[in-house]
Amino acid sequence: MRAMLLAAAGRPLHPADLPAAALGPDDVRLEVRACGVCRTDLHVFDGELPDGRLPLVLGHEIVGTVVGRGTRVEHLPIGARVGVPWLGAACGVCAWCRTGRENLCPSAVFTGYHRNGGYAEQTVADARYCFPIPVEYGDAEAAPLLCAGLIGHRALRKSGDAARIGLYGFGAAAHIVAQVAVWEGRRVFAFTRPGDVAAQTFARGLGAEWAGDSTAEPPEPLDAAILFAPVGALVPVALRHVERGGTVVCAGIHMSDIPSFPYEWLWGERTICSVANLTRADGTEFLSIAPKVPVRTEVITFPLAAANDALEGLRHGRFQGAAVIVPSEARG
């Protein structure tokens, strides 16, 4: 099985021929049809997340076809098309799992971090944590829904009924969330890297009524802000732009340090919160909503051998929307 392998943090992925992984009783073997490239992959690649496994196959926005099943898997037939998200498994018995908060499970296993992911021709996943893919989406178009979409959806829910939403960092997640927010009747204000006119134009094309630099002041106060950019310095910036009672949602798994700021910027019952991972309920809810909007994902595809190019393109903001690896594309 061909794969692109991370041998050590910070080193380029290298091609490898890996043996097929053994199937556990609850597992499925998938032929990978597409795998989205997520900023979390960069955090793992750079060694910014602790306790990861090495060597490792990255990738947790996987669309695949079932080609093998464990002994206890009955609900997913051979040939079924499914999606594999970041949350690969949870213990099911801790206080968080028993109260519908499996995203906080201390024993959770994450795809492309604790177990091999989708930068490969095949992968193995726990069938209980896979999602059916809506028929309205092709493989590459569906891949970003599985993290950019799911985490964005959870972040939007954390903003409550906010009517004026600021999105900081207009990449894969924001370009999906913006469409859902507009569909729900919210007003979207997009903040991009300074001078990124292309991203600002892209945001307006997806329904944002205003788009400008991340350092700019919006034309009116926000009810909530969602930060997808992993830049801690943006937290107090966003906090100053939300109205009393507003919320700043930090949607990334990793962020640079947040600088100190005066208490008066938080006062007025403003809130700062984080989003951690996802639950299966999030996935079921979002994947039922996406076709109704309908969410359109903007993707650029890369062959498996070009996974390093996809990661560096994401790092430097070289494309709009989401990068997706398609293992069946021309081999390098």
Secondary structure, DSSP 8 states (H G I E B T S, - for coil): -EEEEB-STTS--EEEE-------TTEEEEEEEEEEE-HHHHHHHTT-STT--SSB----EEEEEEEEE-TT--SS-TT-EEEE-SEEE--SSSTTGGGT-GGG-TT-EEBTTTB--SSBSEEEEEGGG-EE--TTS-HHHHGGGGTHHHHHHHHHHHTTT-SEEEEES-SHHHHHHHHHHHHTT-EEEEEESTT-HHHHHHHHHTT-SEEEETTS--SS-EEEEEE-S--TTHHHHHHHHEEEEEEEEE--S---------HHHHTTT-EEEE--S--HHHHHHHHHHTTTTT----EEEE-GGGHHHHHHHHHTT-SSSEEEE-TTS---
